[in-house]
Each structure stands twice: as C-alpha cells, then as structure tokens.
C-alpha cells in the first residue's frame, strides 16, 4: 500500500505521484518475483482521503473524497487494504 500527501491541499495534485509510486512498487515486486496482484494507494491532505487501486496496468480511482473525522471509515478502508494483500 502506498500513501501520498496531497500538494497544496488539492487531492487531485497528489494522484499522479501516488500512481507513480504504485507502479514503482509493482515493478519492484515483479523484479523480485513477488506476486502481489493488487497495489492499493491513498492520497490525503490530512483531513480528506481518496483511494486508488492498481491491478495489472489499470488504475482505479475512487472519486469520492472521505473526510476525517470520523476516523472509523478511513481506518476501516486501510485495514481492509492491508488484509487484502
């Protein structure tokens, strides 16, 4: 899982960097013959979160922004991502 910080509190500006890090993690895993079919990512400005998923060469971006607080939903997403891996 990759977590990126949004620049200037704009979640959209953090997406490119997060996707690049997810692809780098995927390439690293492939080079080391580690089979992790899905890489998860998140971009946050500290109060809002947006989640991403990379499978093969497809990036899926959840267009909904999740607010913090409440913390329950964000922690639930993060725990789910780790358990999926």
C-alpha positions in Angstrom: 0.0 0.0 0.0 1.2 3.5 -0.9 0.1 6.7 0.9 0.8 10.1 -0.7 0.4 13.6 0.6 -1.6 16.0 -1.4 0.1 19.1 -2.6 -1.4 22.5 -1.5 -4.3 20.6 0.0 -5.5 19.5 -3.5 -6.1 15.8 -3.6 -6.0 15.8 -7.5 -2.5 17.1 -7.5 -1.3 14.2 -5.3 -2.8 11.5 -7.6 0.0 11.4 -10.2 2.7 11.0 -7.6 0.7 8.3 -5.8 0.1 6.4 -9.1 3.8 6.6 -10.0 4.7 5.2 -6.6 2.2 2.4 -7.0 3.7 1.5 -10.4 7.2 1.6 -8.9 6.1 -0.8 -6.2 4.5 -3.1 -8.8 7.7 -3.1 -10.9 9.8 -3.7 -7.8 7.6 -6.7 -6.8 7.9 -8.1 -10.3 11.7 -7.7 -10.4 11.9 -9.6 -7.1 9.4 -12.2 -8.3 6.9 -11.3 -5.6 3.3 -11.9 -6.8 1.1 -9.1 -5.4 -1.7 -8.7 -7.9 -3.2 -5.5 -6.4 -1.4 -2.4 -5.2 -3.5 0.0 -3.1 -2.9 3.7 -2.7 -4.3 6.7 -0.9 -3.8 10.4 -1.2 -4.5 12.6 1.8 -4.2 16.2 2.8 -4.7 15.3 6.5 -8.4 15.9 6.6 -9.6 14.3 3.3 -8.7 10.9 1.8 -9.0 9.5 -1.7 -8.3 5.8 -2.5 -6.8 4.1 -5.6 -6.2 0.6 -6.8 -3.7 -0.7 -9.4 -4.4 -4.1 -11.0 -2.0 -5.1 -13.8 -2.0 -1.9 -16.0 -5.3 -0.5 -14.8 -5.6 2.2 -12.1 -9.0 2.7 -10.5 -9.5 6.0 -8.6 -12.4 6.3 -6.1 -13.7 9.7 -7.0 -15.3 10.1 -3.6 -13.4 12.1 -1.0 -13.6 10.7 2.5 -13.5 13.2 5.4 -11.6 12.8 8.6 -13.3 12.8 11.1 -14.9 10.4 11.5 -11.9 8.2 11.7 -13.8 4.8 11.7 -14.4 4.7 7.9 -10.8 5.7 7.0 -9.3 3.1 9.4 -11.7 0.5 8.0 -10.5 1.2 4.4 -6.8 1.0 5.5 -7.3 -2.3 7.5 -9.2 -3.8 4.5 -6.4 -2.9 2.1 -3.8 -4.5 4.3 -5.9 -7.6 4.8 -6.4 -8.0 1.1 -2.7 -8.0 0.4 
